[in-house]
Amino acid sequence: MTSSRHDDVHSSPHELQRKLSNRHLQLIAIGGAIGTGLFMGSGKTIALAGPSILFIYMIIGLMFFFLMRALGEILLSNLHYKSFIDMAHELIGPGAGYYIGWSYWLGWILVGIADLAAIINYLGFWLPPDTTFTPMGQALISVGCVLFVLGLNLLTVKLFGEIEFWFALIKILAILGLIGIGGYMVFNQFAAPDGTTASFQHVWSHGGMFPQGGNGFLAGFQIALFAFVGVELLGTMAAETKDPEKNLPKAVNAIPTRIILFYVLSLFVVMSVTPWNQIPADRSPFVSLFLHAGIPTSAIIMNLVVLSSVMSSMNSGVFSTSRMLFGLARGRQAPQALATLSKRAVPAKGLLFSCLFIMAGAALQYFVPNTVEAFTLASSLCVILFISIWGIIMVCYLRYRKLQPQLHAASRFKMPGGVLMSYVVLAFLLFALVILSLEPDTLKALLVSPLWLVILTVTYYGLYKPRLRKYQQYAQTEQYAKSETLR
C-alpha cells in the first residue's frame, strides 16, 4: 500500500488526518522517551538505588524495545488501526478495548497531574530560600499551564507536531550539552566549591554500584518505569503519521540508542560530577549538577529546559488522551459527542474533557501541598495503569500471532524473539508489579488501583453493553427497512 493511499484513507473531514511527518515522529518519539520521570524522578531514583540506576534503565530500555517492536509489527499489519483500542478490540475483544482506552486516558490524566506538581517544584527554584508557593498560588499556576496546553492542542495536528518537535529538540540539545559540559569537567578535574573534584570514580567509589543493596535496586524500578511512560505514544499517532510503513520502524528502532544516550550516559556524567549521595532526592539532578559545580547561570538555563520538558510531557498527554477518547467514542464506548472533529480535524471536545480532569488535579495541590509527595502518588498510580496497558499490548501480540499467522509471515518488521520474548516482557511487567508492593508509598497506590477496575466493570456492563445492544437493534431495523423499500 503506498503512502498516497494511506493519505486517502484519512482524507475525510470526519477522520483524523495524516499530518505528522517523519521529522515530527522521530522527535516526538525521542521526546516521549525523555520526560518528567528522567528530569525530576531520577533524583529520587538515584537516592533509592545509587549508581545501580544505570542498570535499571538498561534493563527497562531493553524490555521496551521488544514491546515497541511488537506494537510496531501489529500496527503495520493493519493500517486501519487508529490506536491501541482498535487493536485490543479486534485481537482480544471489546472489553479489552474498553479497558485499554479508558485506562490509557486516566494514565495520561495522572501524568498531567504529576507534571503540574513537577512544574511547581521547578518554579520554586526562583523563590527566596525557605519560601514556597501558597496552595492558591500552586492551583493558579496549574490552571494557567492546563489552559496554555489546551490552546496549543486546539490548533492543527501539524502545529502540535511542530511544537513538540521544538520541545524535543530543546531537551535533546540540553542533555547533549550537559554530557559535553560534564565530560569537560571530569577530564579537566573540575573542583566544586565544596572541594569535590569531578571524576568517573565517583560512580563506584561511594559504596560500589549497589550501595543500597538489593532492596534499593528493586525500589528504583518504580520511578524509573514512570520515566518511560510516553514511549508508546507512537501507538496513538498511527492514524496521523505520513507513510507509517517507513517512519514507524525508524522511530522504534532508534529506542536502544536513545536509552543509552539520554538515560545511561547522561546520569553517568551527572554522578561523575556530583557524587550520587550528594544529589538531592527532591530536585532535578541535572540542575543539581550545575549548582554543585558553582555555575548558577547554567543551573537557571537547565531549570528552564526542565520546565519546557514538563510542558512537553503535558502537551503530549493531552494530545494522546483526546485521540483515545475519539477512538472510544467512534466505537460507542464513550459519549458520542467526543466522536466529532473540529474544522481543523482536531477532537476538540475530547481535548476539553481531558483538560477539565487535569484541571481537577490542581485541587490536589490543596490536599498534598508537598509537591514531591504529590508527584510520587500520581506517578505510582500512573505506573500501575501503564503496566497493565503494556501487558495488554503484549497479549495482543500473542493473539495476533495465533489468529493472523499469515500477516506475521508477510510482515517486513517482525518482532525479534517473537512469542518467547513476549512472555519475557510479560514476566518483567509482573515482576514490576511485585516491586510496587515493597515500598509503602507505592503499596498504597497498588491497593487503591482495583477501584478503577470496579468502575470500568460497572460502566462497561451498565452503560456500554446496553448502548451497543440498542445501536445494533437500531442498525438491524434500518437495514431491514431499506431492504423492504428496495423491494
N, C-alpha and C positions, 0 to 999 in steps of 0.2 A: 504494500500500500504506500503510495507516495505521500509526501508532505502536503501537496496541494489537496489531495483527497482528505487528509486529516483535517485540513482547514475547512473544507466544505462541510464536513460533518457538523462543525460547530459554527456555521455562518448564520444560523437563525438568531434573531434578536431575543429569542426565549432560551437560548443556550449560552453557556459560558464560552468565551472567545479565546482562541489560541494566540495570545499576545505576548507571552513570555519567551524571549529569545534565549539562545544558548548562553549569551553573556549574562543575562539575568539569572538563569537557572543555576549556573556554576557558582556565582557569587552568593545567591540565596542559600544554596546547599552548604557553602562554606560558613555563611553567617549562621545557619541553623546549628552548625557544629561548634560555634563559638558564642555561647550565650551567657546569661546571668550566672549559671552554675559554675562556669570557669572563672569569671571575673570576680564574683563575690563568694560563691560557695567553696572555692578551692582553699580559701583561708581557713575555714573550719575543718575541711578535709585534711589539710596539712597538720593542723593541731591534733586531729584524731589519729592519723596514720603515719605522720612523719614522711620521710623520703619514699616510703613504700607506695605513696600516691602515684608514683611513676608507673609501677607495675599494675596498679588498679586501672589506670587509664588505658594501658596497653591491652589488658585483658578485655575490658568493656569495649574498646575500639575494635578488637578482633571479632567479638560476638556481633557487633553492629554491622560490620562489613558483610557478614553472612546473612544477617537479617535483611539488609538493604538489597543484597543480590537476589534473595528470594522474592522480595517485594517487586523489584525491577523486572524479574522474569514474568511474574504474574501480570503486572500492568501492561507489559509489552505483548503478552499473549492475546490480550483483548483490549484494543484501544478505545472501546466504548465504556470501559470502566472509568468513571469520573473521580473516584476516590476509594478509600477502604470500604465504604458502605456497600457499594455495588459488588465489590469483590467478595466480602464476607456473606452478603445476602445470597449470591449465586452459589458459592462454594460450600457454605455451611448451612445457611438458612436465614429466614427473615429475622429471627430472634438475635442471631449473631450480628446482623447488620444494624439492628436497632441498638444493641448494646455498644458496639464499637463506635457508632456515630455519636450517640449522646455522651459516652464516656470520654471520647476524644474532645468533644465540646467542653465538658466540665474540666477536663485536664488542662486545657489551654486557658480556661477562666481562672483556674488556680495558679497557672503560670503568670497570668496578668496580675493577680493579687500579690504573688511573690515579687514580681517586678516592681510593683508600687512600693513595697517595703524596701526593696533594694535602692530605688531612686531616692527615697527619703534618707536612707543611710548615707548615700553618696553626697547628697546636698548638704548633709551635716558637716562635711569636710570643711565648708566655708564658714561655719558658725564659730563664734568665740569658744575657747576651751570651757568644758564643763557646762555647756548650754545645749539644749535640744529644742526641736520644734514642739509646739503645743499640739495636743490631739486635733484641735480645729485646724491648725496650720498644716498638719500632716494630711488631713482629709481634703483640704482645699487644693493642695499640691496634687493629690491623687486624682481629683476630679478634673483638674486642668490637663493632666497628662492623658487621661482617657479621651477627653474631648479633642485634643490635638491629634491623637491616633485615629479617632473616628473620622475626623475631617480628611485626613490623608487617604483613608480607605474608601471613602465615598466617591473619590475620583476614579479614573480608569485603572484597570488592572495593569496596563503598561506603565502608568505612573507609579503604581505600587512597586513594580519590578525595578523601576529606575531608582526610587528612593531606597529600596532595600539593597540595590547594587552599591550605592554610595555609602550606606551604613556599613555594609560588609567590608567594603574597601578600606574604610577608616579603621575597622577592627584589625584587618589583616596587616595594614601598614604599621599600626600601633604595636602589634605583637612582634612583627619583624624588627621594628625599631628597638623594642625592649630587648629582644635577643641580641641585636647588634651592640647596643649600649652596655648590656650586662656582660656580654662576652669581652668587650673592650675593658671593662672594669676588672674582670678576672685576669686577663692577660697582662694588664698593667699593675696588678696587685693594688687595686684602689683601696685606700684606708678610709673607713667611715668615721664620722665624728666621735663615735664611742670606742674607736681603736680597732674595730673588727676589720680584717683585711679580706677582700674578696678572693675566694679560692674554690676550685671544684671540690676540694676535700671537705668543705662544709656539708656536702650532701651526705657523706657517710661517716664523718668523724664525730658526730654528736649522738652516739648510741647505735650506730650502724644503720642499715637500710630499713630495719624493722624495730625502731626504738620503742614503740608502744606495744610490741608483741603481736601475737595473732589476733587478739581481740581488737586492737587498734586498726589493724589491717582490714579486718572484716567490717568494722564500723565505718571505715572510709568509703565503702561502696555506695551507701545510701545517697550522700550528697553528690558523689561522683556521677551516679546514674542520672541525677537531675540535670547535670551539665550536658547530657546527651539528648535530652528532650528537645525535639526540633529537627533531629537528623532525618526523621521520617516525613518531614514536610513535603518532600518531593512527591509523596503519595497523594497529597491533597492538591498538587499542582498539575497532575497528569492531564486534566481536561483543558488546561490553559497554557500548555507548552507546545511551542512550534517544533515540528519534526522530532517527536519523542523517541523514535527508534534510534536516532543518532545522539540526541542530547541527554536522555536519561542515563544510558550506560556510562557516558563520560563523567557525569556528576557522581554516580555511585562508585565507580572505580577509583575515584580520587580520595575516597574516605580514609584509607590507611595512611596516605601521605599527610592528610590534614591532621589526623590524630597525633602522629609523631611530631609534626612541626608545631602545631598550635597548643597542644596539651603537654606532651612529654618534654620537648626541648625548651619551651618557654618556662615551665615550672622548674626544670633542672637548672636553668640560668638564674631564676629567682632565688632558689635555695643555695646557689653558689655565692651570690652576692650577700644575701641575708640568711644566716643560719636558720633552719626550719623552726627551731624552738624560740626564735625571736620574732616570728611573724604573727601578728595579732589575728585571732580567730574571727573577730568581728569587722575586719577591714579587708579590702581587696589586696592580695599580696603584690599585685602589680603596682599599686600606688605605694604600698609599704616599702618596696624596693628603693624607690627614689627618695622617700622620706628618710629611710635608714642611711642612705648614701649622702644625705645632706644636700639634696638637689630639689628644693621645694617647687621651683618653676616647672620642672619635668613632672613632678607629682601632680601639680594642678592640671597639666595637659593630659596626663594619663587618667586622672579622675574624670575629665570631660569626655575622654574616649569611652571610659567605662559607662558613663551616663548614656552616651549615644548607643552603646551596645544594649543596654536595658530597654531603651526606647525601641530599638530594632526588634528585640525579642517580643515586646508587647505588640508591635506593629504586625509581625508575622503571626502571632497568636490570634489577633482579631481577624486577620485575613483568613486563616485556616478554619476558625470556628464558623465564620459566615458561610464558607463553602460546604462545611459539614451540614449545617442547618439547611442549606439549599438542597443538598442531596437527600437528606431525611425527608424534607417536605415533598420533593418530587416522588419519593417512594411512599408517600402518605403516612409517614412515621413522625411527622411534626405538623404544626398548624400550616394550612395551605397558603396563608399569606406570605410565608417565608419562601415559597417556591417561585416568587416573581423576581424579575431583574429590573433594575432601573434603566433609563435610556442609555446609560453608559455601560450596560451589560454587567452591572455590579449588583450582588444581592444585598441591597441597601437595608431592607427590613431585618435581615439576619445580622447585619453589622450593628444596627441599633439594639437589637435584642441582646447580643453578646456584650456590648458596651455597658448596657444597663446593669448586667450582672457583675461585670468587673468593677463598675462604679460602686456597687453594693459592697465590694471588697474594701472600699475606702473606710467603711464603717468598722472594719477590723482594726484600724488604727486607734479607735476609741477603746476597744476591749483589750488589745495587745499592743500597747504603745512601744514596747521593746521591739524594734524593727528586726533584729536578728532572730528573736523568738517567733515573730510573725512569719518571717521568711522560712524558717525551719518547718513550722507547722504546715504552711501552704505547700511547700516543696515536697514534704513527706507524703501528704495526701495525693499530690500530683504524681509522684513516682509510682505509687501503688496502682493508680489508674493506668498509667502508661505501661507498666509491666504487664498488666492484663491485655492491653491493646497489642503490644509487641508479641505476646503469646498467641493471640488470635491470628495475627499476620502469619506466624509460623504454622499454625494449624491450617490456615487457608492454603499454604504452600503444599502441605501434606495431602490435603483434599484435591488440590489441583493435579498433583502427580498421580493420584489414584483415579480421578474422574476424567482427566483430559490428557492421557499419556501422549496422544498424537500432537498436541500443542507443545508439550515438553520436547518431544523428538524434533520438532520443526524449529524450536527456539534457537536463536543465534546469541542469546545472552543467558546461558544456563548458570544456575547457582552452583559454585564449586562444592563438592561434597554431598550435594543433593539431600536425600532423605536422612542420611546419617547425621549431617551437620545440623539439620532441622531439629533433631532430637537433642543434640548437644546444646544448641541455643535455648531450647525449651528447658533443659535441665539447669542451665545457667540462670534463667529467669526465675525458676522455682527456688534456686539457691539464694537469689537476691531477695525474694520474699521472706525466706527464713532469716536472713541477716537483719531485716527490718524489725524483727521481734527481739533483737538483742539490745537495742538502745531504748531507754524509757520514752523519749520524745517521739521516736518513730513507731514504737509499740502502740502509743495512744492513737496515732493515725491509722494503724493497721486494724485496731479494734473497732474504730468508728466506720471504716470503709464498707463493711457489709450492709450498712444502711442504704448506701447507693444502689446496691443490688436489689434490695427490697423495693425501693422506689421505682426502679426500672421494671421489675417484675409486675408490680401493681399497675403501672401506666401501660405496659405492653398488653396485658390481658384485659385491663379495664377500659383503655382508650383506643389503642391502635387496632387490636383484633376486631372489635365491633365496627370501627370505622372502615376497615378494609373489607369486612363482610358486606356492609351496606354498599360500598362502592362496587364490589363485584356483582352484587344483585342488580344494581342500577345499570352497570355496563351490559349485563346479560339481557336486561329488559330493553335497553336501547338497541342492542344488536337484533333482538327478536322483532322489534317494531320496524327496523329498517328492512329486514328480510320480508316482512309482510307487505310493506309498501312496494317493494320491487316486484312482488307477485301481482 
